[in-house]
């Protein structure tokens, strides 16, 4: 991965209990398994689309 590529820091903030199955699956595909877990993901249209779908469950920070 080139160093100049932007990254996103995604934190699993709210439980997925009671949300639709596809939203739970999206959280898992982002690599999040526990509340308050943080992962760093590349800033791509596919990742942005997944984050938009579960925006009520995660917090997102842009990194340089």
QUICORDA-V123901 format. One record per pair of residues at least 24 apart in sequence whose ideal C-beta (glycine too) atoms are under 10 Angstrom apart, sorted by the first residue. I is the first residue (numbers start at 1). J is the second residue. Records with the same first field share a line. If there is no record, write none. Layout:
I->J  J
This chain:
1->42
2->42
4->64
5->42  43  44
6->42  43  44  62  63  64
7->40  41  42  43  47  61  62  63  64
8->39  40  41  42  43  44  47  48  51  58  60  61  62  63
9->38  39  40  41  59  60  61  62  63
10->37  38  39  40  41  47  50  51  54  58  59  60  61
11->35  36  37  38  39  58  59  60  61
12->36  37  38  39  54  57  58  59
13->37  56  57  58  59  60
14->54  56  57  58  59
15->57
16->54  56  57  58
19->54  56  57
20->53
22->53  54
23->50  53  54  56  57
24->54  57
25->50  53  54
26->50  51  52  53  54  57  58
27->53  54  57  58
29->54
30->54  57  58
32->57  58
